[in-house]
């Protein structure tokens, strides 16, 4: 790129103007994504920025290989459109993981391409590499490969094509540490001898990074997937930003930095919300029940002293309550019950009942999962309360209606020191006058641990598909 000067050709003026506009659209879009009320428009701003960035890139390169670029746009656009229209909201977390992995893989592929041009290029095709480009090339390849393979494992866990529980083995951390040292050693050798190092050393480093990404995510339990997705997202952003230094492309640097910084901040905030350091999330094998005392004093096999109820009994309880707090979880997402939940809230409000929604930071399978589902059902944003705001409300709540939120309502986090979630802030549903839990069965949540709340004398269990159960509650409330 020609440096800015007093005289710029029309092509350069357009390129720099388009680049600046794309950056502004990315920043505004990211800001608007911070609120459910403006998230949809923020997504549109970011999409417009990406379209402008692609157009500017094609313009800057004089459309060299335009047919390849056009084919990529058509194929990628078709996949994106199909995903947006066909992928269910319940599958959104794994789609995010998959698309995030594609970003990391793209960064690794670009670095690989640049490496082989540097090693095998001749004449004008050979790259002139300075220290910044060499370091950027190697680091981007490593981080991108880790993000790619780690995101694939996260996708498989979320899709339940493999177990959501930690996959561990003896000496695992030692193996990971040794592999990391090997990758770093190969990277240093490649950076020191670029152009002279055998190409298979680079391939060995890349394969090692891919394996490390797999081993990195395998021991992390499914309940920590929201944090892992956020962390891997930040990895991809960093890899993309570093790739920008390789290509001397400022737009990649800025956009990658935005993604990396926002993903890192979100990861830190979610760790705080769980009252757990990131090292514990990554190396604590959360979700493993080995050595844990059965919750609530049960002798194994899940809670024993439970009280089942019917839709008619719950409807009476809800209709004569003054305040009801709905606690949505993955069970609501799986059953696609959010519209029925909104209808139930409307019926209760007609009877003068105050309805609020309690949103835990890690409810569901990705950050903001419950907010997205409820927004889809047009639930008013002012009825959605974060954990810190809603917890003081539970002691004066008549009914806490829990729809599949297992782990984020588990009082073992406060009462059972041996529990893997001990110390994690939870929704204080057990302080409500009555608790109603909608579940298919007594199967434990994604973390794989029992919930003593279900044995609480004031807890009633309404078994069945969440949507069918809520529809039954709607009909019963209308009949009263």
Secondary structure, 3 states (H helix, E strand, C coil): CCCCCCCCCHHHHHHHHHHHHHHHHHHHHHHHCCCCCCHHHHHHHHHHHHHHHHHHHHHHCCCCCHHHHHHHHHHHHHHHHHHHHHCCHHHHHHHHHHHHHHHHHHHHHHHHHHHHHHHHCCHHHCCCCCHHHHHHHHHHHHHHHHHHHHHHHHHHHHCCCCCCCCCCCCCHHHHHHHHHHHHHHHHHHHHHCCCCCCHHHHHHHHHHHHHHHHHHHHCCCHHHHHHHHHHHHHHHHHHHHHHHHHHCCHHHHHHHHHHHHHHHHHHHHHHHHCCCCHHHHHHCCCCCCCCCCCHHHCCCCCCCCCCECCHHHHHHHHHCCCEEEEEECHHHHHHCCHHHHHHHHHHHHHCCCEEEEEECCCCCCCCCHHHHHHHHCCCCHHHEEEHHHHHHHHHHCCEEEEECCCHHHCCHHHHCCCCCCCCCCCCCHHHCCEEEEEECCCCCCCCCCCCHHHHCCCEEEEECCHHHHHHHHHHHHHHC
